Amino acid sequence: MGKEQQPPTYGGQALVEGVMFASKDHTVTAIRRKDDSIDYYHLPKEKNNTRMKLKKIPFVRGIVALIESAGIGSRHLTFSSDRYDVMPGEEQQQEPEETSKLTMVLGVAAVGVLSFLFGKFVFTLVPVFLAEMLQFIAPGKPAQILLESLFKLILLLTYISLISMTPLIKRVFQYHGAEHKVINAYENNLPLTVDNVQAQSRLHFRCGSSFILFTVIVGMFIYFLVPTDPLWLRIVNRILLIPVVLGISFEVLQLTNAMRNVPVLKYLGYPGLWLQLLTTKEPDNKQVEVAIASFEKLLEIEEYGIKVLEAPAKTDTNSTIETIPVN
């Protein structure tokens, strides 16, 4: 008997007044416009043989997936940010006439990747200096690594807590919750109605928030394997180990997701779920409607092809669709 085919895995990202969902070949965003209509943005994934081969290599695939996600996510975020508070039709007046589409795409992708790397450098190196300043309290390698990891965790939690207080980010976190609820409803084989989706948990084992926390935990264990003195060597080690920490953390994320239904082992993913209590908020029904519309449009494209983009979404007769080809 042949091996049972695994169901497709879908990912997502919360945006400004919208949600993006991604499959193996396509990404689709739905946003709520100023006039209460739903607008769509479709971005097919570029086929690249080298990248596809790299994504099959453990510990390397995580780095490739992160770079790809940062580039694609930045373009969807730009779409949502530019349109959510603009009346349909007015956005045409804001687009530069002579801008090269290729230049725009590469520029946005580069900004996304560089922003991610800059943030990772900050959250990696600042705790190093803070721990070094307290050598007189916590001398020795074990104490320094534990203190450094503690500062990294405090910095992460403080940053998330502060930005969640702003109205815009709070709504993004609500859409983040809506994204998880839709995925949970789909994976539980429930019809994607607002009531069914709202009844689901806003937490998910495969969330990027869990991945961020795992980088703190995984990094702590890896740092025990390299020297902490002198300071310059410690800094160099931290920078060079960033890809290693990211790659291993991605594998840990995949493992905890695979074990989420296994007794005892499911608790390995709980720290990531606890962090999601900060990065997700309970969405309202209108936000859930947007998330459902985005996911259903993605499923339609997966089943029938991009020809479905010629018709408006079933959930909103005022919808408009923008399709951006990559090739």
N, C-alpha and C positions, 0 to 999 in steps of 0.2 A: 504494500500500500504506500502511495506517495506521501511525502511529508506535507502536513497540513499547512496551507498557505496562511501567512500572517496577515492580519488586517492592516491597512495603511495607517501610518502614524501622522498626525497633524500637529503643527505647532501654531503659535500665535503671538501677537504683540499688541499691547494696549497703545493707543495713539491719542492725540488730542481730539476729543469728541468722536472717537471711532475705534475700530478693532481691525487688525490685519490677521488673516489666517493663511497658512502656507502648507502646501503639499509637496510632493516630490518634484512636480513640474511647474506649479503655478503658485502665485501669491495674489490675494485679493483683499482689498480694504473697503470697508463701508464706513461712512461718516455721516453724522447728522448735521445738515446744513442750517443756516440761519433761518430759512423759511420752513424748517421742520421736515424737509425732504431728505431722502437718503441718496448720497452720491457714492459712486464706486470707482475704484482704481485697480486695474488688473496689470500685473507684471509677471510675464512668464519667466521662469528661471533659465538662464543661459546654459546651454549644453557645453560642458568642458570635460574632455576625457581625462586629462591629468587630474583635475579636481575630483572627479568621480572616483578615480583610483585611490587618491589620497584619503578620501572619506571612508574607505574600507579598511584603513590601517589603524588599529587601536593606538590610542595616545596621540596620534597625529590627526585623526579625524575631528577631534574636538576643536583644535586650533583652526582647521579649515572651516568648520561649521560656524565658529564664532566670527571669523572674518567675513564670510558670506552673509551671515545674519546681520552684521553691523552695516554692511553696504546696502543690502536690500531694505532693511528696516529704516535706514536714514531717508531713503527715497519715499517710502510710504509715510514717514513722519512729516516730511516736507510737504507732501500732498495734503495731509490732514491739517497741518498748521496754516497753510496758505488759503484753505477753502472753508473751514468750518464756520467762520464768522463773516463770510462774504455771501451776498445774495447771488444765486445762480445767474451767470451772464456777466457779472461785474468783474470776475477774475480774469477775463480775457484782456481787460484794459491794463492789468498789472504785469502781463508777461512781456519780457523784452523780445523785440521782433527779430533781432539778429543773433540771438544766442544759439550756439551750436548745441544740438541735443546731446551729442556724444560728450561734449565738454561739460555740460550740466550733469549728466549721469555720472561721469568719472569724478567730478568735483564733489558731488553729494556723497558718493560712496567713500571717497578718501576722507572726507570730514567725519563720517561715521566711524571708520576704522581708527583714525587718529584720536578722536574723542574718547573712544573706548580704551586705547592704549595709554592716553594721558591719565585717565581716571585710575587705571590699574597701577601706573607708576606712583601716583599720589598715595593711594591706599596701601601700597607696598612699602614705600620708603619713609613716609612720615612716622609710622610706628617704630621704625628702626632708630631714628634720631631721638624719639621720645624715650625709648627704652635705654638707649645709650646714656642719656642725661641722668638716668636713675641707677647708674652702675653702683653707686655707693650704697644703695638700698638693696638692689638685686644683682649682686656680682655672680659671675660664673655663667657658663653656657646654658644650662637648663633654665635657670631663673630668667635670663635675658630673653630666651625664646618664648617662654610662657608669658612674660610681660609684654613682649612685642606683639604676640597674638592677641592678648587681652586689649591692648591699645587699638589694634586693627579692628577688633569686634566692636569696641566702644565707638570708634570713628564711624564704622558702617551704620550702626544702629542710630547714632546721633544724626548723621546725614539724612537717613531715610525719614526719621521722625520729624526733622525740621522741614524738609521739602514737602512732606505730607500735609503740613499745616496750610500751605498755599491753596487757594480754591482750585486753580488749574490742575495741579498735581493730584489733589484729592479726587477730582473727576477722572483723571487718567487712571488712578488706582481703582476707581469704581469700574471703569471699563476693563481693567485687568481682572477684576473679579468676575465680570460678565464673560470674559473670554474663557476663564477656567470653568465656569458653570456650563457653558455650551459644550466644551470638550467632555466634561464629565457626563452630561446628558447623552451625548453621542456615544461615548464608550459604554454607557449603561443601556444602550439600545432603546432609548426613549424618544418619542416624537419630539421634535424641537419646537415646542410651544413655550410661551412665556412662563406659564405656570410650572411646567415640567423643569425648565431650566432654572427658575428661581428656587426650586426645591433642592437643587444640587449644592454641594460644597463649593466655596470660592477658592479652595486650596487644591493644588495638584502636584503630584510627586515630580513631574517632569519640568517644573517651572524654572526659569532662569534665575529667580530669586534664590532658590535652593542651591543652584550652581555657585552663586556668589558666596554664600555661606560656606559651601564645601571648599572653596579656595582658601578660606581662612583656616579651616581644620586641616586640610591636606598640607597646606604650606607649613603649618606648625610641625608636623611630623617629618617633612622633608628637610626642614632647616636643622633638625637634630643631626643630620648626616653631613653637614658642612660646617666649617669653622665660623665663629662669630667675631674673632679678633685677628687682625686689627680692624678698625671701623671701615677702612676703604675696601678691604676684602669682603667684609659682610655686605656692603652696598653692592659690590660687583656680583656677589653670589645671588643676592635677591633679584637683581635685574636679569641675570642669565637664567635663573630658575623660573621666571615668569611663564615661559611656554611649557615647562615641565609641570608646574603646578596647575596650569589651565588644562593641559592634556589629561592628567590624572583625575582632576576634579570632574571633568566631563564623563570619564568612565565610571566614577563613583555615582554620578547622577543617573547614568543609564542603569547601573546595578540596583540602586534603591528603587527605581521605577519598576524594574523587573521583579523585585522582591516585595512589592507593596501588598500583595495578597498572601504572602507567606507568614504564618505566625512567628512571632518573635523578631524575625529578620525585617519585618515591615517597619520596625521602630528605628532602623538605620536612617530612614528618610524623614523622621519627625523633626529634627532640628531645622531642616529646610522649610517644612510646613509651618513651624513656629515663626520663622522670619516672614513668611507670606501673610501672617496676621497683620504685619505692618505695610506690606507692599500691595495688598489687595483690600478693597472695601466692598461692602454690599452695594450692588447696583440697583437702580430703579428700573421699572418695567421698560421705559423708553430706551434705556441703555442696553438692556437685554435684547430688545427688538433689533437694534443695530448689529449686535454681535451675531444674532441668529441670521440676519440678512447676509452678513459677510460670509459666514460659514456655509450657508445654503448655496450662495452664488459659487463658492469654490467647489462644492460638491457637483453642482450642475456643469461647471466647466470640465471637471474631471470625467464626468460621465458622457457628456454630449459634445465637448469641444468648445472652442471660443465662439462658435456661432451663437451661443446663448447670450452673448454680450450684446447682440443686436436688439434684444428684447428687454424691457424694463423688469426689474425684480417684482416678484409676486407680492412682496410686503409693502410696496410703496409705488403708486402709479405716477408719482412725480420724480422718480429716480432718474439719474443720468449716469452714464458710464464712460470712463476714460480708459482706453487701452493703450499701454505703452509697450511696444515690442522691444526686445533686447537685441535680437539679431539684426 
